[in-house]
Amino acid sequence: MNAAPTASNTDFLLSVEGLTVSFDGFKAVDDLSLYVDRNEIRVIIGPNGAGKTTVLDLICGRTKATAGSIKFEQTELTTMKEHQIVRAGVGRKFQNPSIYEDLTVFENLEISYPKGRSVFGALMFQRDATVRARVMEIAETVFLQDHLNLRAEYLSHGQKQWLEIGMLLIQDPALLMLDEPVAGMSVAERKKTAELLQRIIQNRSVLVIEHDMGFVEDIAHKVTVLHQGKVIAEGSMAHVKQDPRVIEVYLGH
Amino acid sequence: MSGTASVKTFFLSRKDVVCILILAVVIMVVFPLAFDNFRLNLVGKYITYAFVAVGLVMCWGDAGILSLGQGIFFGIGGYAMAMFLKLEASSPENTKIQSTPGIPDFMDWNQLTALPWFWQPFHSFTFTVFAVVAVPALLALVIGLAMFKRRVGGTYFAIITQAFAAILTILIIGQQGYTGGVNGMTDLRTLMGWDIRTDHAKYVLYFISCLLLIGCVVFAYWVRASKLGRILVAMRDKEDRVRFSGYDVADFKVFVFCLAAAFAAIGGAMFTLQVGFMSPSFVGIIPSIEFVILCAVGGRTSVLGAVYGALLVNFAKTTLSESFPQLWLLGLGALFIAVVVLFPDGLAGLYRTWIDPRIDRLLGRAKPEITGSIPPAELTETTR
């Protein structure tokens, strides 16, 4: 299938090495290497078409790599199926809020609760006190405790984004990947989301794609700048901002 | 606070129990009192279609997997039962004028001199009952695994199931010596010595069908009330989100497809018992599409709606085709278009919009806290 995984075992939570994917000859991600520490918040920025979302797709198994290796807690992810990667501890939020509109907020969170994931397990799953308490706890975290019995389609755009974040949180992933979590939010919602993110990043690593520079400066420990599928700069926000290439391809306009 | 309100201790709410009881009374008390034996036997036939419709509610309505091949499973269930009955009807005494006595008549006509190996186990009633459910479920498992593991879905899946229905019909018609060909298996007489052609037997079989249908309905309610039921709906809505929540989506699709197949097969077996024959005309493309229409008219997201849909459409079919035989197909087509365009949730949708709220008002009940009943305007204050 893929080239033999070659990444070395490191202490990093996530180590991506030599990752390449080409769509009909076009290299969307080109020999990319990226290391994310435990408890680190890494923000990926870059112009449109830089391959940011593709990198997340590759890590969570939605797109298969042409070459290279992705190691998560010493486990090779490139050969695993999507649901196995999730069970290993990688959570992914999509760019557009991806929630179950026909189900209630409670049910949305309950489905994401990491128990009863087999067919038989789901049939026998009991909504016991532990589950309820956990759903309540998460609902409060994402400001939705008053809407538990509401069908998710009636939530506002910002609330849908929070719900999806909540659906990831309830799985307690070691690595949380967020694709533009504040896109399309009002100023108030954006502020609340920044607070929310600050709270939920405890004891986990977060990989965020974001265009909002104010927001990036608020949360990022380290920033990776992608351009045409390659890393062109990496480091603190202050450092990256000074980089002439970054200014040229991204920050300049 | 409000979270505990959604917790159900039992999988049927009081309302569900009442609705299922009403169905039971309608089919097991009202119909037997209102109809003569001939009509009741017809209703019994419709009841067997309702099994398929219930399966489709789960497979199509809940999980969004449109199968245009439920006739396959209805047919296999029916044929399995017919094979048992045919063997019993083909005792050496009954068939002594044949050149090979003791085998079904159509085999003799097709120059077969011994019973084929796959017919042998159908001497046993226990095996037959097992096969009625297991063979269709197994076939559904194979088709399901082949399709869903490769992420074939939507229209492609519908077309492929349709192709399977066509293939099976051609196979049955072509292998006349083994299957009875286009005539099917006719002249079925007794079930373990009990003559199923008498009025009394038909009466009893009608009630057995009703009980089995209620059983399937309750089972469907149980599955839909479980977390699996909600996962099916979630999959219909956002398949990727389910996959990226740690579920193997294909497994769930295979499960619900097999379940729908098993329901259809039970219906098929009861059909054979009540009608007294099975033929390829209940296997192929046309019956498969008719099953989908039954489900759509009744309401593809409502188990009980689909049952009533199956009954009503077939009542209409019988009545109309008695008076205007050539108009029925046009009527059916018009009905399907009307459902799709005007009321996509079928009879159940009409009931939910128009009748249910009135009943609640009549009984003086405030609308209970039902999912999604709160209009969006009332919750804006918390977002700011």
Interface residues (C-beta under 8 A of the other chain):
Chain A: C60 R62 K81 E82 H83 V86 R87 G91 R92 F94 S98 I99 Y100 E101 D102 L103 T104 F106 E107 N108 E110 I111 S112 P114 G116 R117 S118 V119 A122 L123 M124 F125 R127 R132 V135 M136 A139 F143 Q145 D146 H147 L148 N149 L150 R151 E153 Y154 S156 G158 Q159 E164 M167 Q171 A188 E189
Chain B: M1 S2 G3 T4 A5 S6 V7 K8 V223 S226 K227 L228 R230 I231 V233 A234 R236 D237 K238 D240 R241 V242 R243 F244 S245 G246 Y247 D248 V249 D251 F252 F255 E369 T371 G372 I374 P375 P376 L379 T380 T382 T383 R384
